[in-house]
Amino acid sequence: MYTIEEFDNAKTKVLKYILYKKRSEQEVKQKFSNVMEEELLEDVIDYLKEANYINDKEYITKTVNNLKTLKNLSIREIKYKLMSKGLDKNDIEDYIYENKDELEEYEEKSAKNIISKKIVSMEIEEIKQYLQKKGYKQENINEAMEEYNS
């Protein structure tokens, strides 16, 4: 067991960590598992989840929005990045399903951005293969390619 003071100190440490930058529950566990007793850490995480400081579903939305703003990625690459953060696979799948149209549009736009950068140094077929390797869906590659085929 632990004291209220220990709980408050632990809560303050974790809170500083997640207020600096939004974190997933798994990231918090990884960061503090070696420095905090497991029961204390679990209770702190539960408390912060109830207070909505840790919310993996919100975290998924924010992370995807940041990725969409900063990078050109396929939906599959976004999924892998989220999974690498230790997020629940079902939550990720749900998010992708619920935002399917928006993500498809983003993927197509990403493919167009990549094509316009690579068209100067690569053949069309090479670019298609590159996009396929990155996990882009064939129909989004075809849509993006239409501009360059005409």
C-alpha positions as CSV (number, residue, x, y, z in Angstrom):
1,M,0.0,0.0,0.0
2,Y,1.0,3.6,-0.3
3,T,0.2,6.9,1.4
4,I,-2.0,9.7,0.1
5,E,1.2,11.8,-0.1
6,E,2.9,9.2,-2.3
7,F,-0.2,9.1,-4.5
8,D,-0.2,12.9,-4.9
9,N,3.5,13.0,-5.7
10,A,3.1,10.2,-8.2
11,K,0.0,11.9,-9.7
12,T,1.9,15.2,-10.1
13,K,4.8,13.4,-11.8
14,V,2.6,11.7,-14.3
15,L,0.5,14.8,-14.9
16,K,3.6,16.8,-15.7
17,Y,4.6,14.2,-18.2
18,I,1.2,14.1,-20.0
19,L,0.6,17.8,-19.9
20,Y,3.9,18.4,-21.6
21,K,2.6,16.3,-24.5
22,K,-0.5,14.2,-24.8
23,R,0.4,10.5,-24.1
24,S,-1.3,7.2,-24.5
25,E,-2.0,5.0,-21.4
26,Q,0.7,2.6,-22.7
27,E,3.3,5.4,-23.0
28,V,2.6,6.4,-19.4
29,K,3.0,2.8,-18.2
30,Q,6.3,2.4,-20.0
31,K,7.7,5.7,-18.7
32,F,6.8,5.0,-15.0
33,S,6.8,1.3,-14.6
34,N,10.4,1.2,-13.4
35,V,10.1,4.1,-11.0
36,M,6.7,3.5,-9.4
37,E,5.1,0.5,-7.7
38,E,2.6,-1.1,-10.1
39,E,-0.4,-0.7,-7.9
40,L,0.3,3.0,-7.3
41,L,0.8,3.6,-11.1
42,E,-2.4,1.7,-11.9
43,D,-4.3,3.9,-9.4
44,V,-2.8,7.1,-10.7
45,I,-3.6,6.1,-14.3
46,D,-7.2,5.2,-13.3
47,Y,-7.6,8.6,-11.6
48,L,-6.2,10.5,-14.6
49,K,-8.5,8.5,-17.0
50,E,-11.5,9.4,-14.9
51,A,-10.4,13.1,-14.9
52,N,-10.0,12.7,-18.7
53,Y,-6.3,13.6,-18.7
54,I,-5.6,10.2,-20.3
55,N,-8.0,9.3,-23.0
56,D,-6.7,7.0,-25.7
57,K,-9.6,7.6,-28.1
58,E,-9.0,11.4,-28.0
59,Y,-5.3,10.6,-28.3
60,I,-5.9,8.7,-31.6
61,T,-7.9,11.6,-33.0
62,K,-5.2,14.2,-32.1
63,T,-2.4,12.0,-33.3
64,V,-4.1,11.3,-36.7
65,N,-4.8,15.1,-37.1
66,N,-1.1,15.9,-36.4
67,L,0.1,13.2,-38.8
68,K,-2.2,14.4,-41.5
69,T,-1.0,18.0,-41.1
70,L,2.7,17.1,-41.1
71,K,3.2,14.0,-43.3
72,N,2.1,12.2,-46.4
73,L,1.1,8.7,-45.2
74,S,-1.1,5.9,-46.2
75,I,-3.9,4.8,-43.9
76,R,-1.9,1.6,-43.2
77,E,1.1,3.7,-42.1
78,I,-1.1,5.8,-39.8
79,K,-2.5,2.6,-38.3
80,Y,1.0,1.2,-37.6
81,K,2.1,4.5,-36.0
82,L,-0.9,4.4,-33.7
83,M,-0.2,0.7,-32.8
84,S,3.4,1.5,-32.0
85,K,2.1,3.8,-29.3
86,G,0.5,0.8,-27.6
87,L,-3.1,1.9,-28.4
88,D,-5.9,-0.6,-28.5
89,K,-6.3,-2.2,-31.9
90,N,-10.1,-2.1,-31.8
91,D,-10.0,1.6,-30.9
92,I,-7.8,2.2,-33.9
93,E,-10.0,0.1,-36.2
94,D,-13.1,2.0,-34.9
95,Y,-11.5,5.3,-35.6
96,I,-10.5,4.3,-39.1
97,Y,-14.0,2.9,-39.8
98,E,-15.7,6.0,-38.5
99,N,-13.5,8.4,-40.5
100,K,-13.1,6.3,-43.6
101,D,-14.1,8.9,-46.2
102,E,-12.0,11.6,-44.7
103,L,-9.0,9.2,-44.4
104,E,-9.4,7.9,-48.0
105,E,-9.4,11.5,-49.2
106,Y,-6.3,12.3,-47.2
107,E,-4.6,9.1,-48.6
108,E,-5.3,10.1,-52.1
109,K,-4.1,13.7,-51.5
110,S,-0.9,12.2,-49.9
111,A,-0.4,10.0,-52.9
112,K,-0.7,13.1,-55.2
113,N,1.9,15.0,-53.1
114,I,4.3,12.1,-53.3
115,I,3.8,11.7,-57.0
116,S,4.4,15.4,-57.6
117,K,7.7,15.2,-55.7
118,K,8.9,12.0,-57.2
119,I,7.8,12.6,-60.8
120,V,11.0,14.5,-61.6
121,S,13.3,11.7,-60.6
122,M,11.3,8.4,-61.0
123,E,9.3,6.6,-63.7
124,I,5.5,6.3,-63.2
125,E,5.7,2.6,-62.6
126,E,8.5,3.1,-59.9
127,I,6.3,5.6,-58.1
128,K,3.3,3.2,-58.2
129,Q,5.4,0.5,-56.7
130,Y,6.8,2.9,-54.1
131,L,3.2,3.9,-53.1
132,Q,2.1,0.2,-53.0
133,K,5.0,-0.6,-50.7
134,K,3.9,2.2,-48.4
135,G,0.5,0.6,-48.1
136,Y,-1.5,3.0,-50.3
137,K,-4.7,1.4,-51.7
138,Q,-4.7,0.7,-55.4
139,E,-7.8,2.8,-56.1
140,N,-6.2,5.9,-54.3
141,I,-3.0,5.4,-56.3
142,N,-5.0,5.2,-59.5
143,E,-7.0,8.3,-58.7
144,A,-3.8,10.2,-57.8
145,M,-2.1,9.0,-61.0
146,E,-5.0,10.2,-63.3
147,E,-3.6,13.8,-63.3
148,Y,-0.2,12.6,-64.5
149,N,-1.5,10.3,-67.2
150,S,-3.4,12.9,-69.0
